[in-house]
Amino acid sequence: KISTQLFLFIILTDSTSGLILSTSTSRRVWLQKTIEPATGLAVATLLSNVVGPRPAFAADGPRDFGLGGKSILEDTEKVLNHMDFCTRLEKGSPGIDIWHKNCKMEMTQWYSMYNARSTGPRINEVRTDISLLSNHYANRGLKGPVTADLAERIHLSIK
């Protein structure tokens, strides 16, 4: 959707060079002539479609999503705490899809940084829990609560 909007924006704003590349100009020159003057407006247009209004969040939920990457123990504890919080959300909780989206992003980040490492006996358990919750989000979506059996499995694993 965004790339289509950007392409249409370029077509509508490009009146100087046209869409036909001549043999004397390269793609780089054409893109510089076409995109550079419109960058400010294009970025504003794209951000207005992406960002949107901020949803209401639960007061007691975590707000520090994202990993530092300095210590696997700290990052693992943080991911597990956020997974625990997200599995406790009930149907109709305000901002449930945003919580789940942030948790999924953080789990993906953890997995990409620490998957190849084996620093402790529970690392395989953490990988399994992350895979289970990620698959749940992929199959069931981000708007509903986590199923009771998966939530119980993750709570037992975290303790």
C-alpha positions in Angstrom: 0.0 0.0 0.0 2.7 2.4 0.9 4.9 1.7 -2.1 1.9 2.1 -4.3 1.2 5.5 -2.7 4.8 6.6 -3.2 4.8 5.5 -6.8 1.5 7.4 -7.5 3.0 10.4 -5.7 6.1 10.3 -7.9 3.9 10.0 -11.0 1.8 13.0 -10.0 4.6 15.2 -9.0 7.1 14.4 -11.8 6.4 17.0 -14.5 10.0 17.9 -15.4 11.6 14.7 -16.5 8.6 12.5 -17.3 8.5 8.8 -16.7 10.5 7.9 -19.8 14.2 7.4 -19.3 16.3 8.7 -22.1 19.6 7.0 -23.1 21.6 9.9 -21.6 20.2 9.7 -18.1 20.6 6.9 -15.7 18.0 5.6 -13.2 20.0 7.2 -10.3 19.8 10.7 -12.0 16.2 10.3 -12.8 15.3 9.2 -9.2 17.3 12.1 -7.8 15.4 14.6 -10.0 12.1 13.0 -9.2 12.3 12.1 -5.5 14.5 14.7 -3.9 12.1 17.7 -4.4 9.2 15.7 -3.1 10.9 14.0 -0.2 9.4 16.1 2.6 5.8 15.8 1.4 6.2 12.1 0.6 7.5 11.3 4.1 4.8 13.3 5.7 2.2 11.5 3.6 3.6 8.1 4.4 3.9 8.8 8.1 0.4 10.0 8.4 -0.8 6.7 7.0 1.5 4.6 9.1 1.5 6.2 12.6 -2.2 7.0 13.2 -3.7 7.8 16.6 -2.2 6.2 19.7 -4.5 3.7 21.4 -5.3 3.7 25.1 -2.9 1.5 27.1 -3.4 -0.3 30.4 -1.7 1.7 33.1 0.2 -1.3 34.6 1.7 -2.6 31.3 5.3 -2.4 30.2 6.3 0.4 27.9 10.0 -0.5 27.4 9.7 -2.8 24.4 12.9 -3.4 22.5 16.1 -5.0 23.5 19.5 -3.5 24.4 21.6 -6.3 23.0 24.3 -6.0 25.7 23.4 -9.0 27.9 21.5 -12.1 27.0 20.3 -12.6 30.5 18.8 -9.2 30.8 17.2 -9.3 27.4 15.8 -12.8 28.0 14.3 -11.7 31.4 12.7 -8.7 29.7 11.2 -10.8 26.8 9.9 -13.4 29.2 8.3 -10.7 31.4 6.6 -9.1 28.4 5.4 -12.5 27.1 4.0 -13.2 30.6 2.1 -9.9 30.6 0.8 -10.5 27.0 -0.5 -13.9 27.9 -2.5 -12.5 30.8 -4.4 -10.0 28.6 -8.1 -10.8 28.4 -10.4 -10.3 25.5 -11.4 -6.7 25.1 -8.3 -5.3 26.9 -7.5 -1.8 25.6 -4.7 -1.9 23.1 -4.4 -5.7 23.1 -3.3 -5.8 19.4 -0.6 -3.2 20.1 0.7 -5.1 23.1 0.8 -8.3 21.1 2.5 -6.6 18.1 5.2 -5.1 20.3 5.7 -8.5 22.0 6.0 -10.3 18.7 8.5 -7.6 17.5 10.6 -8.1 20.6 10.5 -11.9 20.4 11.7 -11.7 16.8 14.4 -9.3 17.8 15.5 -11.7 20.6 15.4 -14.7 18.3 17.5 -13.0 15.7 20.2 -11.9 18.2 20.5 -14.9 20.4 19.3 -18.0 18.4 22.8 -19.2 17.6 24.0 -18.9 21.2 23.8 -21.5 23.9 24.6 -19.7 27.2 22.4 -21.6 29.6 20.4 -24.7 30.2 17.0 -23.0 29.6 17.9 -21.4 26.3 16.0 -24.2 24.4 13.0 -23.7 26.6 13.0 -20.0 25.8 13.3 -20.6 22.1 10.4 -23.0 22.3 8.2 -20.6 24.2 9.0 -17.8 21.7 8.2 -20.1 18.8 4.9 -21.2 20.3 3.8 -17.7 21.0 4.9 -16.4 17.6 3.0 -19.2 15.9 0.0 -18.4 17.9 0.1 -14.7 16.8 0.7 -15.8 13.2 -2.2 -18.3 13.2 -4.8 -16.5 15.4 -3.9 -12.9 14.9 -3.0 -10.1 17.3 -6.4 -8.9 18.4 -7.5 -11.9 20.5 -6.2 -13.2 23.8 -3.7 -16.1 24.0 -5.4 -19.5 24.4 -5.6 -20.9 27.9 -3.4 -24.0 27.3 -0.6 -21.9 25.7 -0.8 -19.3 28.4 -0.5 -22.0 31.1 2.5 -23.6 29.2 4.3 -20.2 29.1 3.5 -19.4 32.7 4.9 -22.7 33.9 8.0 -22.3 31.8 8.7 -18.8 33.0 8.5 -19.7 36.7 
